[in-house]
């Protein structure tokens, strides 16, 4: 086949007629393409470089959209997007109005579902297969799941169910030895032993010989199973669940992968194919530092170094450095992570206090309950987790922590709008699901200094505390007023009643101050309150609101439904306050991907947009 640019192929049809040699060359072209494109837009690079051959083999063997492919998380689907005709869209990857970095049904019929969180693929695939069988249909259902996702309990629940129901789902285990941070736990150790076993080295030859000797005969698969299971006990965990295990197989050898898919097709019931891959394969900087290149901004291809170092330090680093300082004074402070030690700023803590940090894997429910146990036994756990992932531990926060009034501190990173990761990663729901939890204190720092102050304050409270802070750098304000455990005014009119009092929390303080300047120039009297203690409500200030202001407008980096603003409005109504109230936040919908600046402007949450909305409220009241 003559050489073509990736944008010239008619994928996936052209892939079906390619030879092994042509597919190997295609894989090289895809890697060069990915490095070039992601170096400009940023994105998830290392994970996609690691699944090039695996994805090519999947689309060679299976026929989507008839065959159903469920990609766990979905951050590793860039190759899938290329092979389903979207190479031309990569200049817009993760950009405003451009192609998503995750599967999106609106983009292609080959994207089965919108995805973004870990450990769910096998459950979804099992449901698809059950529906297929009940309807008497005939197609393959394949779940592609990383070994990191096997640290999530839902994956085991699904595998256990599949083993019992014997639903025909083919699970491809993409084993690269990593999630975002290095994997932890018993399954990781089990898989590591399988990767380094002599049987892994012999498996390729075994598959080929078996196919030659017993083509089309099921007992050939039984021979493979016995070789793997009893020669080195590699797949015994899966086999005892009732799932036929095939592997390990070289995840960078298309021929071996196709042979494994062929074997799996002949098995009656669920199958797991264990494919060994290398995260970052084909690009030296990503191979050397796959964690850094898991999700990276624009970078220099020659050196692998980011093009922009940014200004200041991130909230994650502020948190991590402060926790190290506090832990040096208090040996009872311990840290808990859900496979995000590096991402949440805990790397230095882990180096200094390796016995006081616990990585629970991609298992947020377990992490929260584990922290409850630590707190019950006299330690001070700090659970560092992204807002969007903390959703997965809702019941454990409610029952194991709040019901028992345990002093667990939740450091909620990437709260609010996170930008280019989009719908599944925006942390715009945490205020809504934390606000109704009895005994929960919710704090939101306006800057890095206030985050440090809140961490100190949280240690003085005898109950659960959540400190939510945004993604990005923590630029500190130079205005007067610091956090002392209560809300405070940043702009105030003590001597006269104002037209509006803006109650802003966290990142929204910047928008509030900007809006205040604009409104003041228009002749309005405006106060700005740093609503640093979001819950419990500051009833003392609310009870006296009508003596200070005609109107309270709340700003929050959260959906309006169930958030801080609605709680404040409800309280003002309950006490019969004459002060009017309005709520500004994100609409109760899934927010698309794009830069945070673009999204704030689009949804009227920047200073200009807030000022315009408040002007309308005031004029409507006059």
Secondary structure, DSSP 8 states (H G I E B T S, - for coil): -----TTTS-TTHHHHT--HHHHHHHHHHHHHHHHHHHHHH-B--HHHHTTHHHHHHHHHHS-TTTSEEEESSSTT-HHHHIIIIIGGGGGGTTSTTS--SS--TTT-TT--S---SSS-HHHHHHHHHHHHHHTT----EEEEEEGGGGGSHHHHHHHHHHHHHT---EEEEEE-SBSSSB--SHHHHHHHHHHTSHHHHHHHHHHHHHHHHSTT-HHHHHHHHHHHHHHH-TTHHHHTTT-EEEEEEETT-HHHHHHHHHHHHHSSS-EEEEEE--TTTT-HHHHHTTTTTTSB-SB-TTT--BS---SS-BHHHHHHHHHHHHHHH-TTEEEEESS-TTTTT-HHHHHH-GGGEEE--S-HHHHHHHHHHHHHTT-EEEEEEEHHHHGGGHHHIIIIIIITT---EEEEET-B--STT-TTT-B-SHHHHHTTSTT-EEEE-SSHHHHHHHHHHHTT-SS-EEEE--SSB-----SS---SSS-EEEE--TTS-BSEEEEE-TTHHHHHHHHHHHHHHTT--EEEEE--EEES--HHHHHTHHHHBSEEEEEEEEESTTSHHHHHHHHHHHTT-S-EEEEEEE-SS----S-HHHHHHHTT-SHHHHHHHHHHHHHHH-
